[in-house]
Amino acid sequence: MKFADLGLSDELLQSVLDAGYDTPTAIQAQAIPSVLMMRDIIGIAQTGTGKTASFVLPMIDILAHGRRRALMPRSLILEPTRELAAQVAENFEKYGKNHDLKMALLIGGVQMGDQVKALQDGVDVLIATPGRLMDLFERGKIMLNGCSLLVIDEADRMLDMGFIPDIETICSKLPPNRQTLLFSATMPPVIKKLADKFLSNPKYIEVARPASNNSNIAQHKIHVSTRGKREALRHLLRTDNVSTAIIFANRKTTVRELAKSLQQSGFSAGEIHGDMDQNARNAELQKFKDGAISILVASDVAARGLDVKGVSHVFNYDTPWHPDDYVHRIGRTGRAGASGRAFTFVTSEDAEAIANVEKLTGMSIPVFTLEGAEAAPAAREDAAPRESGRRERAPRGEKAPRKERAPKAAAAEPVVEREEAPVREARAPRIQRDEPRPPKDVLTELPSKPGEWNGPVPGFLSVSAL
Ligand code: AMP
């Protein structure tokens, strides 16, 4: 199967070819013809499968005909994080270069003025995070009744971040006869319910999960003590042919401390986590993409879905508390046909977490035994009494194995900072959102601060001709 067989226009095929692709991925081959035939789609696919182009490409051809109107975007793509929204915008720029389409990026952390102006001029494609979209909608700056195509991307991630109520509200404001495309790496009951409510006779497409089925990723777990982790990591970084690596930790403090310690050990490391402002996150990510640093220590929220080419290694410095995060983390390597290696550190306290990962991925992750003098004592420490320092305990609301969540102890525990508080049920309280919604009077007077982030590609923030 070639892209030319999918029913896309010649102009679009040319830009796909210019981007270096001639063979569609599985999700693209299955989704593109159906989207062009205006069907609703449920795509069970995660980043790394080429899913972005599976909706961006047909959307460009669908939107090629029609007229823009002020304040009434013709299509809407909802993304859980600003970084993912920016990545989708990059895709539109790349593939839409031969089309006269305009897009706007509506994300938190940037001033609203340019975004409102973009909407007033009329856009074909609006890419938004739910919080910022709701703010503008509630202030009457945007009308959604002209929006005939909706994409809900990374729906399970939206659920984790507490966005489902916002998405339901947004769906109810769009015309009922619109086309809806929903993508999710997993299909928890809340997402299934959302799909049942807002999609009409969808085509269900499921593609292989890179985590469990991507043979390009060699996965290993390493038994190690909490105290021995840093040494084990340094050992692997030095000996496992690492060219570029993303190292995931469960807490922001760990991300910060680990990045610092790696730098002190002479590694070219940076960090990305939710406490950094958008400017700093973008700068660090760019350094990693440009090769100025070869190691990025990251938290889940900051790094979810990021598409960085040629990452040779993923390290789970902490076993993720939620198995979905494992899938997303290791999907940063072994992308688009390349091979990669993923190592997961497992302490004696991670037994339940790693068992959940193995249940989800349907495989027993092979044990990797560290060789070398530095690593061996670290692994043996597992049998030693627990160190007296700060215990790795999950703070309130965190994804932790149930046994760690004794209600009384949790209440007495100081709230340790965390990247996000995942919410597994639609009605659970939202703990942290991508862009906290300030009160309306603050919004109207949102200052234009010099140096405020202006997006990964500044042109995105105002309407740009594609
Ligand atoms: P995504 O799953 O959308 O995050 O895409 C993952 C990566 O696959 C991106 O770097 C895309 O540029 C790349 N990609 C998209 N379509 C194709 C294709 N047909 N063949 C090879 N790589 C692709």
Boltz pocket constraint, residues with backbone or C-beta under 6 A from the ligand:
constraints:
  - pocket:
      binder: B
      contacts: [[A, 21], [A, 22], [A, 23], [A, 24], [A, 25], [A, 28], [A, 46], [A, 47], [A, 48], [A, 49], [A, 50], [A, 51], [A, 52], [A, 53], [A, 305], [A, 307], [A, 335], [A, 336]]
      max_distance: 6.0
